[in-house]
Amino acid sequence: MDDARLQAILEQITADAFAEPDKGRVANYIPQLAAIDANQFAIAIARPGRPTLTAGNADTRFSIQSVSKVFTLALALGTLGDRLWERVGREPSGQAFDSMVLLEQEKGRPRNPFINAGAIVTTDAVLSGAEPREALASILRFVRDAAADEDIHINDTVAASEIATGHRNFALAHYLLSHGNLMHPADLTLGTYFHQCAIEMTCAQLAHAGLFLTGCENAPRLVSHSRIRRINALMMTCGHYDGSGDYAYRVGLPGKSGVGGGILTIVPGRASVAVWAPGLNRYGNSKLGTEAMQSLTDLTGWSVFGAAPD
Ligand code: GLU
C-alpha cells in the first residue's frame, strides 16, 4: 500500500474518532489524568527508513502510563535475562490491571509483567544495585534511545499525583514484600514505577520508540531477535489486561495499552503504530484507540494471523 493511501486511511480513522459521540471515560483514579480532555485523538505509523505518517493531535504529549512496562521489561530482561521469570509469570491474568485476587491466590508471584503487580516486580528488578534516580535514568535512556529522540521527559506532577493516591499499588507492593518478592522498600520501588509511568510522549515519539520491536532490518537493535519475539508474544497475550483476548481478536497484533489512553501496537517486520485517545473502555484500555486499530488493521490487512485486506 502506498503512503498516500495509508495517509488517507489515517485521516479517515481520525475523522471517525472525532465524530464518535461515545469517547469512553478518562481514568479518574489519578487526579492529573482525570483532568484530561477526552476529545483528543492521534495516530502515528513509524517504519524504519520511511516517513512517519501521522493524523490528529500527533504533536500533543500524553502520559504513556503502562505502555512504559514494555520498555522496562526489555531493560529488565537485558540485565537479568530469564531469571526474571523466577519472580513473574507469563500467563494472561483475565483480571483487572490492579487486581489483588490473583496475587493472593498465587502467593505473591504476579501472573505477568504487564499487570501492575508484575510491573512493580520488574521495576524492582531494574532497581537492583541502583538508586531510584539511576534506575529511572536508565529507563528514560532506553526510551530515548529506542525513539532516537532526547526530547522525552517525565512529568513529575503526574508522578506526584499518583504517589498521593496510588493506594492499590501500595497494597500490591506491600503484599509482594510480605512474600519476599520485592527487594526494596515499597516507597522506593513505587516511586520509580510511578515516575516511569509518568513519561510523556507524542504519538509520533511513541511509534518511533516501538520500532525496535518490529525486528525490521534497519530498526534500532536494542534487544536480540529472540527477545523481540518473546516480548511481542507477551504483548499479544497480556498487553491489554483482561481485554487482551478482545484486542487480539479485533486487531490481531501485539499491543500494550496505558490508562493515559495510549496504545503501542507492533506490526512485525513492517511498522510500529501508536494511537492515543484518553477515554477508556471497561477494561481500562483506550476505547477509540482500540476501535481505530481495528479499522486500521481491517483496511490494511495487517495482522499476525493473515495478511490481506478483504
Ligand atoms: N500508573 C498506572 C497504575 O499503576 C498504570 C496503569 C495503566 O496504565 O494501565 O495504576
Residues whose N, C-alpha, C, O or C-beta is under 5 A from the ligand:
A	BS01	LIG	Q65 S66 F97 N116 C197 S257 G258 V259 G260
